[in-house]
Amino acid sequence: MSLKRHLGQNLLVEGLATEKITIIKTIESKIAVVFLFRAREVLSNR
């Protein structure tokens, strides 16, 4: 019983960790896209 509960908690923690990682990655990719567009505008204005 306690072992099952322990495994369940581990899965829950791992799930939350992977969710956080994916959220961070999507934020990073959005920032990267914005940065690329800005860089393009700056280069085209020269």
N, C-alpha and C positions, 0 to 999 in steps of 0.2 A: 504493500500500500504506500509506504513512505517513499519507496524507490520510484514507483509510478508517478507520484506527485513531484518528486525531484526532477524526473525526466520532463514532465510537463512544464515545470518552471523554466528549465533550460531551453526548451523549444520556444517558449514565450519570449524569453530574453533574446534568443537568437533572432526571432522574427522581428522584434522591435529594433534590434541593432541593424539588421539588413534594411528595414524600412527607413531608418535614419540615413543610412549610407545612400540609398537611392534618392532620397530627398536632397541630400547634399550634392549628389552628382547632377541632378536636374538643375539645381540652383547654379552650380558651376558652369554647366553647359549654356544656360541662359546668359550668364555674365559673359562667357566667351563669345557668344553670338553678338551681343550688344557691343562688346569691345571690337570685334571684327568690323561691324558696320561703321562704328565711329572712325576706326583707322582708315577704312575705305573712303569715307567722306573727307577726312583730312587730306588724304593723298590726292583725291580728285580735285580738291579746291586749290591745290598748288599750281 
